Amino acid sequence: MAHTPKYLRLKQQLLTELREGRYPVGERIPTREELVARFKVTRTTVNLALKELVASGVLVTSRRGGTIFTGKEPPRCIAVLSGFDPAVQKRGGDDLWAILESLVYRSQEFKLQFFKHGTAPSDTALSVCDKLVAIMPTTDEFSALRQRDDQVIFVNRYGDALNFISTPHRETMRQLVRRNLDAAGERPLMVFLAPDRPAGFVEQERRAGFIDECADRELFYRLCETAPDFNSVPAALDALPLPSGQPLVLAAPSMHYTGAVVEWARRNGRRFGVDLFYSDFDNPAPERDFGVPFLSAVQDYPEMGRQLYEILKQPGHTPVQRFIPCRLIG
């Protein structure tokens, strides 16, 4: 990793303390000698940090000596790691755009720096940023970034010691399974459609939610590993022992399996809501779009974006762990 100059780290620390109200507007901040002693750095490091803050108008050097806080605050610098390309400026119903819309439309309030997946910002780049927002990071990025301090806010990923705004993937899957179990009656067949490749964070959490609910009810379940396409899903389900006279509760981690499930049900005479109780994610109108009734959990991406904007406006590093409930359809 790239080395972060000490003066940049000191500058960011002082800026954070100024934003948090540690030094009153119009009053002097500690002397250079006091800053040298407190932060255990050289006078040169202190001079460079103060020079940048003076240049941005945050501090001013008084005629009688000393450095005074002006009360001016430069735009908060936010690094955004995502799949968003500001040169393309994608709009419309894209999930990522729904999260970023609140930030991009208020870009005058922030200094936004975008990094695409696979090109995470260096330590030096982060040292001049107030926050790093990691929106739906890849598995590798999530593993690497969760080792950082509270500078990082994860969107649609979560963990006990992390700052996040996310769908509660695990609990939402439990809600879907619970509702289908109540409709299916006693001792149904339980099957989860799992990806036939290494699962990402969201898929893992949704699978865990399915297993949790089955375990609580002491139900036997099967994981059906398959690619989400019209050939793989029917073939994988046909390979399972699924007696036609027994109701089937079938859960998918995403909407990408749904078209193939509908086709498999048609071929096998399974009736949605009668002997097949299916659920997926992010299908806002299941019966209208597929002609059959089933449950779907629609994630509230716009609310994630609104919450993110409100948090980024706040000074300092306030801990944040917010789950944004899904809307259950069907």
C-alpha positions, 0 to 999 in steps of 0.5 A, spaced: 500 500 500 502 507 498 505 511 504 500 516 507 504 523 508 504 525 516 502 532 514 496 529 510 494 525 516 495 531 521 491 535 516 485 530 516 485 529 524 485 537 525 479 538 520 475 532 523 476 536 530 474 543 527 468 540 524 466 536 531 466 543 534 473 542 538 475 549 537 470 555 537 470 559 530 474 566 531 478 563 536 486 560 536 487 553 535 493 550 539 500 553 537 505 549 533 509 547 539 503 544 542 501 541 536 508 538 535 508 535 542 501 533 542 501 529 535 509 527 536 511 530 529 516 535 526 514 542 526 515 541 518 509 536 518 505 541 522 507 547 518 505 543 511 498 541 514 496 548 517 499 551 510 493 546 506 488 548 511 490 556 511 489 555 503 482 552 503 480 558 508 479 553 514 484 557 518 487 564 517 493 567 520 492 573 525 497 579 525 498 578 532 500 571 531 496 564 532 492 561 527 484 562 527 479 557 525 474 561 520 468 557 521 469 555 513 468 548 511 470 545 505 466 540 501 466 533 505 471 529 500 467 522 499 471 516 495 465 512 492 467 505 490 462 502 486 460 500 479 458 507 477 462 511 471 460 518 472 462 519 465 456 515 463 452 518 468 447 512 468 440 514 470 433 510 470 431 504 474 438 502 475 439 499 482 446 503 483 443 509 480 437 509 485 443 509 491 447 514 488 442 519 486 441 523 493 449 524 492 450 526 485 444 531 485 447 534 491 454 534 489 456 541 490 455 539 498 461 534 497 467 533 493 466 526 490 471 521 487 469 515 484 473 508 484 470 502 480 470 495 482 477 492 482 480 499 483 480 501 490 483 507 492 490 507 495 491 509 502 494 516 500 487 517 496 483 515 502 488 520 507 485 526 504 477 523 504 473 524 510 469 517 508 469 511 503 463 509 501 463 502 498 457 500 495 455 493 494 463 491 494 465 484 491 467 479 496 475 480 495 473 488 496 469 487 502 474 482 506 479 487 505 476 494 507 472 491 513 479 491 516 479 498 516 477 503 521 470 507 521 472 511 515 468 506 511 461 505 510 458 499 507 452 499 503 448 493 502 453 489 506 454 488 513 457 486 519 457 486 527 463 491 527 462 495 521 458 501 519 453 500 514 446 501 511 443 495 508 438 490 506 437 485 512 438 479 507 438 474 512 432 476 516 428 478 510 429 471 507 427 468 513 420 472 513 419 469 506 420 462 508 416 463 514 410 466 510 411 460 505 411 455 510 405 458 513 401 457 507 404 450 505 402 447 511 405 441 515 412 438 513 413 441 506 419 439 501 424 445 502 429 447 497 434 453 496 436 454 489 444 455 490 449 458 485 453 453 482 459 458 483 462 461 489 457 465 493 457 472 494 456 475 500 448 477 499 447 469 496 451 467 503 446 471 507 440 469 504 442 462 504 443 462 511 436 465 512 433 459 509 437 454 513 436 458 520 428 458 518 428 450 517 433 449 523 428 453 527 422 448 525 426 442 525 425 441 517 430 437 513 432 441 507 436 441 500 441 445 497 440 445 489 446 448 486 445 450 479 446 456 474 440 461 473 438 459 466 432 456 463 436 449 462 440 448 468 434 450 473 429 445 471 435 439 470 437 441 477 430 440 480 428 434 476 434 431 479 431 431 486 426 427 489 420 431 489 414 427 490 408 431 486 403 429 492 407 433 497 407 441 497 414 444 495 417 451 498 422 453 494 427 459 495 431 463 490 437 468 492 435 472 486 430 474 481 435 471 476 432 464 477 425 465 476 423 465 469 426 458 469 422 456 475 416 458 472 417 454 466 419 448 470 413 448 474 409 448 468 412 442 465 411 438 472 404 440 473 406 444 479 401 450 481 403 456 485 400 457 491 397 450 491 403 445 491 409 450 490 410 456 494 416 460 491 420 466 493 425 471 490 428 478 490 426 484 487 420 482 483 416 488 484 410 485 480 410 477 480 403 476 478 403 481 473 410 479 470 410 472 470 402 470 470 403 466 477 403 468 484 409 468 488 413 472 494 418 477 492 422 482 497 423 488 493 429 492 496 429 499 498 435 502 494 432 509 494 432 509 502 439 507 502 441 513 498 437 518 502 440 515 509 447 515 506 446 522 504 444 524 511 449 520 514 455 523 510 453 530 512 454 529 519 461 531 522 466 526 524 465 518 525 459 517 528 457 509 528 452 507 523 448 500 523 442 501 519 437 496 516 433 498 511 427 493 510 424 490 504 417 491 501 414 484 501 410 483 495 405 477 493 
